[in-house]
């Protein structure tokens, strides 16, 4: 997974516990490197990226990337 694969509507969880919904994916491309660490603020890291996936007529939350 790369930073440019982040889409509008994804749910991002940071290392310090904050959860954020992506509205402007271009901002993530500017501020995060390939390891999902913020270039300007070193203690801000993305831990988990989730996305809603449609299955038949239901939506389920799927984790598409998780830091090990």
Predicted model as a PDB file, atoms N, CA, C, CB and O in Angstrom, pLDDT in the B-factor column:
MODEL        1                                                                  
ATOM      1  N   UNK A   1       0.841  -1.178   0.000  1.00 86.00           N  
ATOM      2  CA  UNK A   1       0.000   0.000   0.000  1.00 86.00           C  
ATOM      3  C   UNK A   1       0.884   1.238   0.000  1.00 86.00           C  
ATOM      4  CB  UNK A   1      -0.955  -0.001   1.213  1.00 86.00           C  
ATOM      5  O   UNK A   1       1.903   1.295   0.688  1.00 86.00           O  
ATOM      6  N   UNK A   2       0.481   2.209  -0.771  1.00 91.00           N  
ATOM      7  CA  UNK A   2       1.217   3.471  -0.852  1.00 91.00           C  
ATOM      8  C   UNK A   2       0.312   4.616  -0.420  1.00 91.00           C  
ATOM      9  CB  UNK A   2       1.754   3.710  -2.287  1.00 91.00           C  
ATOM     10  O   UNK A   2      -0.903   4.456  -0.307  1.00 91.00           O  
ATOM     11  N   UNK A   3       0.913   5.756  -0.185  1.00 92.00           N  
ATOM     12  CA  UNK A   3       0.155   6.928   0.254  1.00 92.00           C  
ATOM     13  C   UNK A   3      -0.819   7.366  -0.825  1.00 92.00           C  
ATOM     14  CB  UNK A   3       1.100   8.084   0.616  1.00 92.00           C  
ATOM     15  O   UNK A   3      -1.903   7.856  -0.510  1.00 92.00           O  
ATOM     16  N   UNK A   4      -0.463   7.205  -2.071  1.00 92.00           N  
ATOM     17  CA  UNK A   4      -1.361   7.648  -3.142  1.00 92.00           C  
ATOM     18  C   UNK A   4      -2.579   6.735  -3.290  1.00 92.00           C  
ATOM     19  CB  UNK A   4      -0.604   7.709  -4.462  1.00 92.00           C  
ATOM     20  O   UNK A   4      -3.503   7.076  -4.029  1.00 92.00           O  
ATOM     21  N   UNK A   5      -2.610   5.582  -2.608  1.00 94.00           N  
ATOM     22  CA  UNK A   5      -3.768   4.691  -2.646  1.00 94.00           C  
ATOM     23  C   UNK A   5      -4.861   5.106  -1.665  1.00 94.00           C  
ATOM     24  CB  UNK A   5      -3.335   3.275  -2.351  1.00 94.00           C  
ATOM     25  O   UNK A   5      -5.946   4.526  -1.675  1.00 94.00           O  
ATOM     26  N   UNK A   6      -4.595   6.096  -0.822  1.00 95.00           N  
ATOM     27  CA  UNK A   6      -5.602   6.589   0.115  1.00 95.00           C  
ATOM     28  C   UNK A   6      -6.684   7.318  -0.676  1.00 95.00           C  
ATOM     29  CB  UNK A   6      -4.964   7.529   1.192  1.00 95.00           C  
ATOM     30  O   UNK A   6      -6.388   8.156  -1.527  1.00 95.00           O  
ATOM     31  N   UNK A   7      -7.951   6.984  -0.381  1.00 95.00           N  
ATOM     32  CA  UNK A   7      -9.080   7.567  -1.099  1.00 95.00           C  
ATOM     33  C   UNK A   7      -9.963   8.357  -0.147  1.00 95.00           C  
ATOM     34  CB  UNK A   7      -9.898   6.475  -1.800  1.00 95.00           C  
ATOM     35  O   UNK A   7      -9.863   8.226   1.073  1.00 95.00           O  
ATOM     36  N   UNK A   8     -10.816   9.169  -0.717  1.00 96.00           N  
ATOM     37  CA  UNK A   8     -11.779   9.921   0.072  1.00 96.00           C  
ATOM     38  C   UNK A   8     -12.744   8.942   0.730  1.00 96.00           C  
ATOM     39  CB  UNK A   8     -12.543  10.952  -0.809  1.00 96.00           C  
ATOM     40  O   UNK A   8     -13.254   8.031   0.078  1.00 96.00           O  
ATOM     41  N   UNK A   9     -12.991   9.131   2.021  1.00 95.00           N  
ATOM     42  CA  UNK A   9     -13.890   8.250   2.762  1.00 95.00           C  
ATOM     43  C   UNK A   9     -13.169   7.210   3.598  1.00 95.00           C  
ATOM     44  CB  UNK A   9     -14.811   7.563   1.816  1.00 95.00           C  
ATOM     45  O   UNK A   9     -13.803   6.540   4.413  1.00 95.00           O  
ATOM     46  N   UNK A  10     -11.862   7.050   3.424  1.00 97.00           N  
ATOM     47  CA  UNK A  10     -11.101   6.105   4.248  1.00 97.00           C  
ATOM     48  C   UNK A  10     -11.056   6.582   5.688  1.00 97.00           C  
ATOM     49  CB  UNK A  10      -9.671   5.928   3.700  1.00 97.00           C  
ATOM     50  O   UNK A  10     -11.181   7.777   5.957  1.00 97.00           O  
ATOM     51  N   UNK A  11     -10.877   5.652   6.609  1.00 97.00           N  
ATOM     52  CA  UNK A  11     -10.780   5.973   8.023  1.00 97.00           C  
ATOM     53  C   UNK A  11      -9.349   5.704   8.459  1.00 97.00           C  
ATOM     54  CB  UNK A  11     -11.801   5.147   8.873  1.00 97.00           C  
ATOM     55  O   UNK A  11      -8.856   4.583   8.336  1.00 97.00           O  
ATOM     56  N   UNK A  12      -8.684   6.735   8.970  1.00 97.00           N  
ATOM     57  CA  UNK A  12      -7.277   6.663   9.353  1.00 97.00           C  
ATOM     58  C   UNK A  12      -7.183   6.696  10.870  1.00 97.00           C  
ATOM     59  CB  UNK A  12      -6.458   7.825   8.720  1.00 97.00           C  
ATOM     60  O   UNK A  12      -7.809   7.542  11.509  1.00 97.00           O  
ATOM     61  N   UNK A  13      -6.401   5.780  11.461  1.00 97.00           N  
ATOM     62  CA  UNK A  13      -6.139   5.785  12.885  1.00 97.00           C  
ATOM     63  C   UNK A  13      -4.667   6.101  13.094  1.00 97.00           C  
ATOM     64  CB  UNK A  13      -6.525   4.428  13.538  1.00 97.00           C  
ATOM     65  O   UNK A  13      -3.793   5.464  12.505  1.00 97.00           O  
ATOM     66  N   UNK A  14      -4.403   7.096  13.944  1.00 96.00           N  
ATOM     67  CA  UNK A  14      -3.032   7.520  14.220  1.00 96.00           C  
ATOM     68  C   UNK A  14      -2.486   6.807  15.448  1.00 96.00           C  
ATOM     69  CB  UNK A  14      -2.965   9.040  14.416  1.00 96.00           C  
ATOM     70  O   UNK A  14      -3.234   6.174  16.192  1.00 96.00           O  
ATOM     71  N   UNK A  15      -1.176   6.916  15.655  1.00 94.00           N  
ATOM     72  CA  UNK A  15      -0.489   6.251  16.758  1.00 94.00           C  
ATOM     73  C   UNK A  15      -0.990   6.730  18.113  1.00 94.00           C  
ATOM     74  CB  UNK A  15       1.004   6.479  16.654  1.00 94.00           C  
ATOM     75  O   UNK A  15      -1.066   5.937  19.052  1.00 94.00           O  
ATOM     76  N   UNK A  16      -1.332   8.009  18.237  1.00 93.00           N  
ATOM     77  CA  UNK A  16      -1.785   8.543  19.513  1.00 93.00           C  
ATOM     78  C   UNK A  16      -3.270   8.315  19.760  1.00 93.00           C  
ATOM     79  CB  UNK A  16      -1.485  10.008  19.582  1.00 93.00           C  
ATOM     80  O   UNK A  16      -3.801   8.782  20.767  1.00 93.00           O  
ATOM     81  N   UNK A  17      -3.956   7.604  18.858  1.00 94.00           N  
ATOM     82  CA  UNK A  17      -5.332   7.196  19.080  1.00 94.00           C  
ATOM     83  C   UNK A  17      -6.393   7.994  18.344  1.00 94.00           C  
ATOM     84  CB  UNK A  17      -5.611   7.261  20.496  1.00 94.00           C  
ATOM     85  O   UNK A  17      -7.564   7.613  18.371  1.00 94.00           O  
ATOM     86  N   UNK A  18      -6.032   9.070  17.699  1.00 95.00           N  
ATOM     87  CA  UNK A  18      -7.016   9.882  16.980  1.00 95.00           C  
ATOM     88  C   UNK A  18      -7.478   9.156  15.720  1.00 95.00           C  
ATOM     89  CB  UNK A  18      -6.425  11.264  16.618  1.00 95.00           C  
ATOM     90  O   UNK A  18      -6.680   8.535  15.020  1.00 95.00           O  
ATOM     91  N   UNK A  19      -8.775   9.244  15.443  1.00 97.00           N  
ATOM     92  CA  UNK A  19      -9.368   8.645  14.253  1.00 97.00           C  
ATOM     93  C   UNK A  19      -9.818   9.777  13.347  1.00 97.00           C  
ATOM     94  CB  UNK A  19     -10.563   7.693  14.615  1.00 97.00           C  
ATOM     95  O   UNK A  19     -10.427  10.742  13.809  1.00 97.00           O  
ATOM     96  N   UNK A  20      -9.520   9.663  12.055  1.00 96.00           N  
ATOM     97  CA  UNK A  20      -9.822  10.730  11.115  1.00 96.00           C  
ATOM     98  C   UNK A  20     -10.423  10.146   9.843  1.00 96.00           C  
ATOM     99  CB  UNK A  20      -8.559  11.548  10.792  1.00 96.00           C  
ATOM    100  O   UNK A  20      -9.971   9.108   9.359  1.00 96.00           O  
ATOM    101  N   UNK A  21     -11.442  10.812   9.303  1.00 97.00           N  
ATOM    102  CA  UNK A  21     -12.017  10.439   8.012  1.00 97.00           C  
ATOM    103  C   UNK A  21     -11.354  11.298   6.937  1.00 97.00           C  
ATOM    104  CB  UNK A  21     -13.583  10.622   8.003  1.00 97.00           C  
ATOM    105  O   UNK A  21     -11.222  12.510   7.106  1.00 97.00           O  
ATOM    106  N   UNK A  22     -10.944  10.684   5.849  1.00 96.00           N  
ATOM    107  CA  UNK A  22     -10.221  11.396   4.789  1.00 96.00           C  
ATOM    108  C   UNK A  22     -11.210  12.172   3.933  1.00 96.00           C  
ATOM    109  CB  UNK A  22      -9.400  10.409   3.912  1.00 96.00           C  
ATOM    110  O   UNK A  22     -12.153  11.602   3.384  1.00 96.00           O  
ATOM    111  N   UNK A  23     -10.987  13.469   3.826  1.00 96.00           N  
ATOM    112  CA  UNK A  23     -11.775  14.308   2.928  1.00 96.00           C  
ATOM    113  C   UNK A  23     -10.940  14.779   1.745  1.00 96.00           C  
ATOM    114  CB  UNK A  23     -12.342  15.508   3.683  1.00 96.00           C  
ATOM    115  O   UNK A  23     -11.443  14.884   0.627  1.00 96.00           O  
ATOM    116  N   UNK A  24      -9.668  15.063   1.993  1.00 95.00           N  
ATOM    117  CA  UNK A  24      -8.766  15.546   0.945  1.00 95.00           C  
ATOM    118  C   UNK A  24      -7.533  14.638   0.886  1.00 95.00           C  
ATOM    119  CB  UNK A  24      -8.349  17.033   1.205  1.00 95.00           C  
ATOM    120  O   UNK A  24      -6.565  14.876   1.607  1.00 95.00           O  
ATOM    121  N   UNK A  25      -7.553  13.606   0.044  1.00 95.00           N  
ATOM    122  CA  UNK A  25      -6.425  12.669  -0.024  1.00 95.00           C  
ATOM    123  C   UNK A  25      -5.136  13.319  -0.509  1.00 95.00           C  
ATOM    124  CB  UNK A  25      -6.773  11.518  -0.930  1.00 95.00           C  
ATOM    125  O   UNK A  25      -4.053  12.805  -0.230  1.00 95.00           O  
ATOM    126  N   UNK A  26      -5.223  14.433  -1.227  1.00 94.00           N  
ATOM    127  CA  UNK A  26      -4.010  15.099  -1.700  1.00 94.00           C  
ATOM    128  C   UNK A  26      -3.176  15.629  -0.537  1.00 94.00           C  
ATOM    129  CB  UNK A  26      -4.369  16.244  -2.647  1.00 94.00           C  
ATOM    130  O   UNK A  26      -1.951  15.698  -0.646  1.00 94.00           O  
ATOM    131  N   UNK A  27      -3.802  15.997   0.554  1.00 93.00           N  
ATOM    132  CA  UNK A  27      -3.076  16.488   1.716  1.00 93.00           C  
ATOM    133  C   UNK A  27      -2.214  15.386   2.330  1.00 93.00           C  
ATOM    134  CB  UNK A  27      -4.053  17.039   2.757  1.00 93.00           C  
ATOM    135  O   UNK A  27      -1.128  15.664   2.839  1.00 93.00           O  
ATOM    136  N   UNK A  28      -2.686  14.144   2.287  1.00 93.00           N  
ATOM    137  CA  UNK A  28      -1.900  13.024   2.819  1.00 93.00           C  
ATOM    138  C   UNK A  28      -0.681  12.774   1.934  1.00 93.00           C  
ATOM    139  CB  UNK A  28      -2.767  11.741   2.917  1.00 93.00           C  
ATOM    140  O   UNK A  28       0.377  12.393   2.434  1.00 93.00           O  
ATOM    141  N   UNK A  29      -0.819  12.983   0.646  1.00 92.00           N  
ATOM    142  CA  UNK A  29       0.319  12.807  -0.266  1.00 92.00           C  
ATOM    143  C   UNK A  29       1.390  13.850  -0.006  1.00 92.00           C  
ATOM    144  CB  UNK A  29      -0.140  12.884  -1.726  1.00 92.00           C  
ATOM    145  O   UNK A  29       2.577  13.581  -0.192  1.00 92.00           O  
ATOM    146  N   UNK A  30       0.985  15.034   0.421  1.00 93.00           N  
ATOM    147  CA  UNK A  30       1.948  16.102   0.699  1.00 93.00           C  
ATOM    148  C   UNK A  30       2.716  15.870   1.992  1.00 93.00           C  
ATOM    149  CB  UNK A  30       1.238  17.436   0.765  1.00 93.00           C  
ATOM    150  O   UNK A  30       3.926  16.091   2.041  1.00 93.00           O  
ATOM    151  N   UNK A  31       2.027  15.428   3.039  1.00 93.00           N  
ATOM    152  CA  UNK A  31       2.622  15.425   4.369  1.00 93.00           C  
ATOM    153  C   UNK A  31       3.174  14.080   4.838  1.00 93.00           C  
ATOM    154  CB  UNK A  31       1.620  15.884   5.336  1.00 93.00           C  
ATOM    155  O   UNK A  31       3.930  14.047   5.809  1.00 93.00           O  
ATOM    156  N   UNK A  32       2.826  12.977   4.188  1.00 94.00           N  
ATOM    157  CA  UNK A  32       3.282  11.671   4.647  1.00 94.00           C  
ATOM    158  C   UNK A  32       4.237  11.053   3.637  1.00 94.00           C  
ATOM    159  CB  UNK A  32       2.091  10.741   4.890  1.00 94.00           C  
ATOM    160  O   UNK A  32       4.083  11.226   2.428  1.00 94.00           O  
ATOM    161  N   UNK A  33       5.248  10.312   4.165  1.00 92.00           N  
ATOM    162  CA  UNK A  33       6.206   9.640   3.296  1.00 92.00           C  
ATOM    163  C   UNK A  33       5.710   8.220   3.004  1.00 92.00           C  
ATOM    164  CB  UNK A  33       7.622   9.612   3.947  1.00 92.00           C  
ATOM    165  O   UNK A  33       4.575   7.879   3.337  1.00 92.00           O  
ATOM    166  N   UNK A  34       6.545   7.403   2.391  1.00 91.00           N  
ATOM    167  CA  UNK A  34       6.136   6.063   1.965  1.00 91.00           C  
ATOM    168  C   UNK A  34       5.922   5.108   3.143  1.00 91.00           C  
ATOM    169  CB  UNK A  34       7.176   5.485   1.026  1.00 91.00           C  
ATOM    170  O   UNK A  34       5.291   4.063   2.981  1.00 91.00           O  
ATOM    171  N   UNK A  35       6.438   5.452   4.320  1.00 92.00           N  
ATOM    172  CA  UNK A  35       6.260   4.617   5.509  1.00 92.00           C  
ATOM    173  C   UNK A  35       5.121   5.132   6.391  1.00 92.00           C  
ATOM    174  CB  UNK A  35       7.561   4.561   6.316  1.00 92.00           C  
ATOM    175  O   UNK A  35       4.997   4.716   7.542  1.00 92.00           O  
ATOM    176  N   UNK A  36       4.295   6.027   5.866  1.00 94.00           N  
ATOM    177  CA  UNK A  36       3.149   6.607   6.553  1.00 94.00           C  
ATOM    178  C   UNK A  36       3.552   7.348   7.825  1.00 94.00           C  
ATOM    179  CB  UNK A  36       2.146   5.525   6.886  1.00 94.00           C  
ATOM    180  O   UNK A  36       2.847   7.293   8.832  1.00 94.00           O  
ATOM    181  N   UNK A  37       4.681   8.033   7.774  1.00 94.00           N  
ATOM    182  CA  UNK A  37       5.115   8.910   8.856  1.00 94.00           C  
ATOM    183  C   UNK A  37       5.073  10.339   8.348  1.00 94.00           C  
ATOM    184  CB  UNK A  37       6.546   8.534   9.363  1.00 94.00           C  
ATOM    185  O   UNK A  37       5.393  10.605   7.190  1.00 94.00           O  
ATOM    186  N   UNK A  38       4.676  11.255   9.218  1.00 93.00           N  
ATOM    187  CA  UNK A  38       4.589  12.662   8.841  1.00 93.00           C  
ATOM    188  C   UNK A  38       5.989  13.230   8.716  1.00 93.00           C  
ATOM    189  CB  UNK A  38       3.759  13.468   9.872  1.00 93.00           C  
ATOM    190  O   UNK A  38       6.825  13.008   9.592  1.00 93.00           O  
ATOM    191  N   UNK A  39       6.256  13.952   7.653  1.00 89.00           N  
ATOM    192  CA  UNK A  39       7.584  14.514   7.404  1.00 89.00           C  
ATOM    193  C   UNK A  39       7.882  15.686   8.330  1.00 89.00           C  
ATOM    194  CB  UNK A  39       7.703  14.959   5.951  1.00 89.00           C  
ATOM    195  O   UNK A  39       9.029  15.866   8.739  1.00 89.00           O  
ATOM    196  N   UNK A  40       6.878  16.484   8.668  1.00 92.00           N  
ATOM    197  CA  UNK A  40       7.091  17.671   9.490  1.00 92.00           C  
ATOM    198  C   UNK A  40       7.010  17.371  10.981  1.00 92.00           C  
ATOM    199  CB  UNK A  40       6.080  18.731   9.131  1.00 92.00           C  
ATOM    200  O   UNK A  40       7.788  17.922  11.759  1.00 92.00           O  
ATOM    201  N   UNK A  41       6.090  16.516  11.392  1.00 92.00           N  
ATOM    202  CA  UNK A  41       5.902  16.178  12.803  1.00 92.00           C  
ATOM    203  C   UNK A  41       6.232  14.693  12.969  1.00 92.00           C  
ATOM    204  CB  UNK A  41       4.427  16.498  13.287  1.00 92.00           C  
ATOM    205  O   UNK A  41       5.409  13.846  12.624  1.00 92.00           O  
ATOM    206  N   UNK A  42       7.422  14.357  13.490  1.00 86.00           N  
ATOM    207  CA  UNK A  42       7.878  12.961  13.473  1.00 86.00           C  
ATOM    208  C   UNK A  42       7.083  12.003  14.355  1.00 86.00           C  
ATOM    209  CB  UNK A  42       9.296  12.913  13.888  1.00 86.00           C  
ATOM    210  O   UNK A  42       7.125  10.798  14.108  1.00 86.00           O  
ATOM    211  N   UNK A  43       6.360  12.474  15.372  1.00 90.00           N  
ATOM    212  CA  UNK A  43       5.632  11.558  16.233  1.00 90.00           C  
ATOM    213  C   UNK A  43       4.242  11.220  15.704  1.00 90.00           C  
ATOM    214  CB  UNK A  43       5.517  12.142  17.607  1.00 90.00           C  
ATOM    215  O   UNK A  43       3.529  10.437  16.331  1.00 90.00           O  
ATOM    216  N   UNK A  44       3.841  11.779  14.584  1.00 93.00           N  
ATOM    217  CA  UNK A  44       2.543  11.463  13.987  1.00 93.00           C  
ATOM    218  C   UNK A  44       2.750  10.363  12.954  1.00 93.00           C  
ATOM    219  CB  UNK A  44       1.886  12.732  13.335  1.00 93.00           C  
ATOM    220  O   UNK A  44       3.394  10.571  11.925  1.00 93.00           O  
ATOM    221  N   UNK A  45       2.192   9.187  13.246  1.00 95.00           N  
ATOM    222  CA  UNK A  45       2.301   8.034  12.348  1.00 95.00           C  
ATOM    223  C   UNK A  45       0.917   7.437  12.141  1.00 95.00           C  
ATOM    224  CB  UNK A  45       3.285   6.965  12.919  1.00 95.00           C  
ATOM    225  O   UNK A  45       0.087   7.432  13.050  1.00 95.00           O  
ATOM    226  N   UNK A  46       0.680   6.936  10.941  1.00 96.00           N  
ATOM    227  CA  UNK A  46      -0.569   6.229  10.657  1.00 96.00           C  
ATOM    228  C   UNK A  46      -0.390   4.776  11.066  1.00 96.00           C  
ATOM    229  CB  UNK A  46      -0.967   6.344   9.142  1.00 96.00           C  
ATOM    230  O   UNK A  46       0.574   4.122  10.667  1.00 96.00           O  
ATOM    231  N   UNK A  47      -1.334   4.275  11.873  1.00 96.00           N  
ATOM    232  CA  UNK A  47      -1.264   2.905  12.369  1.00 96.00           C  
ATOM    233  C   UNK A  47      -2.166   1.979  11.565  1.00 96.00           C  
ATOM    234  CB  UNK A  47      -1.646   2.856  13.844  1.00 96.00           C  
ATOM    235  O   UNK A  47      -1.815   0.829  11.303  1.00 96.00           O  
ATOM    236  N   UNK A  48      -3.354   2.500  11.169  1.00 97.00           N  
ATOM    237  CA  UNK A  48      -4.317   1.633  10.496  1.00 97.00           C  
ATOM    238  C   UNK A  48      -5.137   2.452   9.508  1.00 97.00           C  
ATOM    239  CB  UNK A  48      -5.241   0.930  11.521  1.00 97.00           C  
ATOM    240  O   UNK A  48      -5.517   3.589   9.788  1.00 97.00           O  
ATOM    241  N   UNK A  49      -5.404   1.854   8.343  1.00 97.00           N  
ATOM    242  CA  UNK A  49      -6.270   2.465   7.337  1.00 97.00           C  
ATOM    243  C   UNK A  49      -7.416   1.492   7.067  1.00 97.00           C  
ATOM    244  CB  UNK A  49      -5.476   2.803   6.012  1.00 97.00           C  
ATOM    245  O   UNK A  49      -7.190   0.322   6.759  1.00 97.00           O  
ATOM    246  N   UNK A  50      -8.659   1.996   7.187  1.00 97.00           N  
ATOM    247  CA  UNK A  50      -9.830   1.167   6.955  1.00 97.00           C  
ATOM    248  C   UNK A  50     -10.682   1.791   5.862  1.00 97.00           C  
ATOM    249  CB  UNK A  50     -10.647   0.990   8.251  1.00 97.00           C  
ATOM    250  O   UNK A  50     -10.652   3.000   5.631  1.00 97.00           O  
ATOM    251  N   UNK A  51     -11.445   0.927   5.196  1.00 97.00           N  
ATOM    252  CA  UNK A  51     -12.301   1.383   4.091  1.00 97.00           C  
ATOM    253  C   UNK A  51     -13.594   0.570   4.103  1.00 97.00           C  
ATOM    254  CB  UNK A  51     -11.569   1.243   2.708  1.00 97.00           C  
ATOM    255  O   UNK A  51     -13.587  -0.625   4.400  1.00 97.00           O  
ATOM    256  N   UNK A  52     -14.703   1.234   3.777  1.00 96.00           N  
ATOM    257  CA  UNK A  52     -15.970   0.527   3.640  1.00 96.00           C  
ATOM    258  C   UNK A  52     -16.016  -0.145   2.275  1.00 96.00           C  
ATOM    259  CB  UNK A  52     -17.173   1.493   3.822  1.00 96.00           C  
ATOM    260  O   UNK A  52     -15.753   0.482   1.249  1.00 96.00           O  
ATOM    261  N   UNK A  53     -16.360  -1.453   2.281  1.00 96.00           N  
ATOM    262  CA  UNK A  53     -16.427  -2.251   1.057  1.00 96.00           C  
ATOM    263  C   UNK A  53     -17.850  -2.779   0.917  1.00 96.00           C  
ATOM    264  CB  UNK A  53     -15.385  -3.428   1.079  1.00 96.00           C  
ATOM    265  O   UNK A  53     -18.419  -3.312   1.869  1.00 96.00           O  
ATOM    266  N   UNK A  54     -18.414  -2.630  -0.266  1.00 95.00           N  
ATOM    267  CA  UNK A  54     -19.785  -3.078  -0.500  1.00 95.00           C  
ATOM    268  C   UNK A  54     -19.810  -4.560  -0.837  1.00 95.00           C  
ATOM    269  CB  UNK A  54     -20.436  -2.265  -1.629  1.00 95.00           C  
ATOM    270  O   UNK A  54     -19.110  -5.014  -1.742  1.00 95.00           O  
ATOM    271  N   UNK A  55     -20.628  -5.316  -0.095  1.00 92.00           N  
ATOM    272  CA  UNK A  55     -20.840  -6.730  -0.341  1.00 92.00           C  
ATOM    273  C   UNK A  55     -22.344  -6.938  -0.486  1.00 92.00           C  
ATOM    274  CB  UNK A  55     -20.238  -7.620   0.811  1.00 92.00           C  
ATOM    275  O   UNK A  55     -23.095  -6.770   0.475  1.00 92.00           O  
ATOM    276  N   UNK A  56     -22.778  -7.300  -1.683  1.00 93.00           N  
ATOM    277  CA  UNK A  56     -24.191  -7.369  -2.031  1.00 93.00           C  
ATOM    278  C   UNK A  56     -24.840  -6.020  -1.750  1.00 93.00           C  
ATOM    279  CB  UNK A  56     -24.906  -8.500  -1.243  1.00 93.00           C  
ATOM    280  O   UNK A  56     -24.545  -5.055  -2.455  1.00 93.00           O  
ATOM    281  N   UNK A  57     -25.700  -5.915  -0.761  1.00 92.00           N  
ATOM    282  CA  UNK A  57     -26.310  -4.614  -0.464  1.00 92.00           C  
ATOM    283  C   UNK A  57     -25.892  -4.084   0.909  1.00 92.00           C  
ATOM    284  CB  UNK A  57     -27.832  -4.721  -0.534  1.00 92.00           C  
ATOM    285  O   UNK A  57     -26.497  -3.144   1.426  1.00 92.00           O  
ATOM    286  N   UNK A  58     -24.847  -4.696   1.502  1.00 95.00           N  
ATOM    287  CA  UNK A  58     -24.324  -4.248   2.789  1.00 95.00           C  
ATOM    288  C   UNK A  58     -22.943  -3.636   2.615  1.00 95.00           C  
ATOM    289  CB  UNK A  58     -24.270  -5.413   3.788  1.00 95.00           C  
ATOM    290  O   UNK A  58     -22.227  -3.955   1.665  1.00 95.00           O  
ATOM    291  N   UNK A  59     -22.577  -2.766   3.527  1.00 96.00           N  
ATOM    292  CA  UNK A  59     -21.220  -2.220   3.591  1.00 96.00           C  
ATOM    293  C   UNK A  59     -20.563  -2.752   4.849  1.00 96.00           C  
ATOM    294  CB  UNK A  59     -21.226  -0.650   3.577  1.00 96.00           C  
ATOM    295  O   UNK A  59     -21.160  -2.743   5.925  1.00 96.00           O  
ATOM    296  N   UNK A  60     -19.327  -3.216   4.709  1.00 96.00           N  
ATOM    297  CA  UNK A  60     -18.589  -3.669   5.883  1.00 96.00           C  
ATOM    298  C   UNK A  60     -17.264  -2.937   5.929  1.00 96.00           C  
ATOM    299  CB  UNK A  60     -18.372  -5.209   5.858  1.00 96.00           C  
ATOM    300  O   UNK A  60     -16.728  -2.536   4.896  1.00 96.00           O  
ATOM    301  N   UNK A  61     -16.745  -2.766   7.116  1.00 96.00           N  
ATOM    302  CA  UNK A  61     -15.503  -2.050   7.320  1.00 96.00           C  
ATOM    303  C   UNK A  61     -14.344  -3.031   7.210  1.00 96.00           C  
ATOM    304  CB  UNK A  61     -15.495  -1.331   8.689  1.00 96.00           C  
ATOM    305  O   UNK A  61     -14.290  -4.016   7.947  1.00 96.00           O  
ATOM    306  N   UNK A  62     -13.418  -2.767   6.296  1.00 96.00           N  
ATOM    307  CA  UNK A  62     -12.299  -3.664   6.045  1.00 96.00           C  
ATOM    308  C   UNK A  62     -10.996  -2.916   6.290  1.00 96.00           C  
ATOM    309  CB  UNK A  62     -12.351  -4.230   4.601  1.00 96.00           C  
ATOM    310  O   UNK A  62     -10.828  -1.786   5.829  1.00 96.00           O  
ATOM    311  N   UNK A  63     -10.074  -3.544   7.014  1.00 96.00           N  
ATOM    312  CA  UNK A  63      -8.760  -2.965   7.231  1.00 96.00           C  
ATOM    313  C   UNK A  63      -7.919  -3.249   6.003  1.00 96.00           C  
ATOM    314  CB  UNK A  63      -8.091  -3.529   8.520  1.00 96.00           C  
ATOM    315  O   UNK A  63      -7.699  -4.408   5.651  1.00 96.00           O  
ATOM    316  N   UNK A  64      -7.445  -2.195   5.346  1.00 95.00           N  
ATOM    317  CA  UNK A  64      -6.658  -2.384   4.128  1.00 95.00           C  
ATOM    318  C   UNK A  64      -5.168  -2.244   4.381  1.00 95.00           C  
ATOM    319  CB  UNK A  64      -7.088  -1.391   3.071  1.00 95.00           C  
ATOM    320  O   UNK A  64      -4.353  -2.671   3.562  1.00 95.00           O  
ATOM    321  N   UNK A  65      -4.801  -1.638   5.531  1.00 95.00           N  
ATOM    322  CA  UNK A  65      -3.387  -1.541   5.878  1.00 95.00           C  
ATOM    323  C   UNK A  65      -3.260  -1.397   7.377  1.00 95.00           C  
ATOM    324  CB  UNK A  65      -2.708  -0.355   5.153  1.00 95.00           C  
ATOM    325  O   UNK A  65      -4.028  -0.663   8.000  1.00 95.00           O  
ATOM    326  N   UNK A  66      -2.274  -2.109   7.977  1.00 95.00           N  
ATOM    327  CA  UNK A  66      -2.019  -2.037   9.412  1.00 95.00           C  
ATOM    328  C   UNK A  66      -0.527  -2.097   9.657  1.00 95.00           C  
ATOM    329  CB  UNK A  66      -2.742  -3.175  10.164  1.00 95.00           C  
ATOM    330  O   UNK A  66       0.174  -2.909   9.054  1.00 95.00           O  
ATOM    331  N   UNK A  67      -0.038  -1.242  10.539  1.00 92.00           N  
ATOM    332  CA  UNK A  67       1.382  -1.232  10.897  1.00 92.00           C  
ATOM    333  C   UNK A  67       1.663  -2.433  11.803  1.00 92.00           C  
ATOM    334  CB  UNK A  67       1.780   0.114  11.606  1.00 92.00           C  
ATOM    335  O   UNK A  67       0.898  -2.730  12.721  1.00 92.00           O  
ATOM    336  N   UNK A  68       2.769  -3.111  11.527  1.00 83.00           N  
ATOM    337  CA  UNK A  68       3.139  -4.275  12.340  1.00 83.00           C  
ATOM    338  C   UNK A  68       3.975  -3.897  13.515  1.00 83.00           C  
ATOM    339  CB  UNK A  68       3.873  -5.282  11.517  1.00 83.00           C  
ATOM    340  O   UNK A  68       4.368  -4.763  14.296  1.00 83.00           O  
TER     341      UNK A  68                                                      
ENDMDL                                                                          
END                                                                             
